[in-house]
Amino acid sequence: MNTVYSSIKGLGFYVPDTIVTNDDLTQYMDTSDAWIQERTGIKQRRFFTYGKETNASMAAAASRQALDRAGLVPKDVELIVYATLSPDYYFPGSAFLMQRELELEGIAVIDIRQQCSGFVYGLSIADQFIKTGMYKTVLVVGSEIQSTLMDKTTEGRNVAVIFGDGAGAAVVQATTDPEHRILSTHLHADGRYAEELYLKDPGSSRPDHFITADTATAGGSSVVMNGNAVFKHAVVRFMEVINEGLTANGYQATDLSLLVPHQANIRISGYIQQQMNLPDEKVFNNIQKYGNTTAASIPIALTEAYEQGRIQSGDLVCLAAFGSGFTWASALIKW
């Protein structure tokens, strides 16, 4: 009996039309294009348009593109794994809303909250379900609307300049081909550092209603980030989890065809590239155009890399992420 594996059969992404440059942000806060680029590498990002786009509608658009490229239709999907930290509703999750938009009533959906590692976690979940034989076609999505979460004032600029909106999707299918498949995924978390990067409110563990006039003005509804702590942990965990995937499959960094890191900060990606001694052509970055789109970051970057011919059949591709939680993860793929 042939062993069942999983492989990525189609990729897609969607970003809003509204481009917000660094100069545009100077209307709201004391900042500059040079200041933002020096610290993050970001030149612009996309913001959604209220009434035109939702978290779920962007995910649906990315999913339709991925399905079309896989030669499939929505009815072929048996499971949706949906990663976001910015759902349309407090509950139910946006996976239900995208399911409704794709007219897939009745199939299973899973919402996950792994922030920047969300897509890799979702890919791992899909991989496990496929390898057990429970499902043959899984849609993995990362989608974020973060422009409404940011404090767009000088006080909140260290966070607000970083994040953007968008969605990415991958169709994962069963295969018996051992040469073109997801080789392994590696997932980690450490909740000791939860408050180093978090959004406190709205939260259920409050007296009375979790949204009150007091909580709305107390500052808990703004994103809090200890940038130094995040950076220090990220550069260590990125290296660990990339090497974990390589070692588990008998590879070295020199064997990589392409590293697609989560687009958090160009300095983090640059540090990893330097430590692993990887040339520019083996690392894909698009944070300059889209900022940090959290769960959507890797599928957007992966899709663009594929569209640009940076990924070919037989290539060894590594996806790696680090984010709030703290959470970190990697996936090693033989394309």
Buried (B, 14 or more C-beta within 10 A) or exposed (E): EEEBBBBBBBBBBBBBEBBBEBEBBBEBBEBEBEBBBEBBBBBBBBBBEEEEBBBBBBBBBBBBBBBEBBEBEBEBBBBBBBBBBBBBEEEEBBBBBBBEBBEBEEBBBBBBBBBBBBBBBBBBBBBBBBBEEEBBBBBBBBBBBBBEBBBBEEEBBBBBBBBBBBBBBBBBBBBEEEEBBBBBBBBBBEEEBEEBBBBBBBEEEBEEEEBBEEBEEEEBBBBBBBBEBBBEBBBEBBBBBBBBBBEBEEBEBEEBBBBBBBBBBBBBBEBBBEEBEBEEEBBBBBBBBBBBBBBBBBBBBBBBBBEEEBBEEEBBBBBBBBBBBBBBBBBBBBB
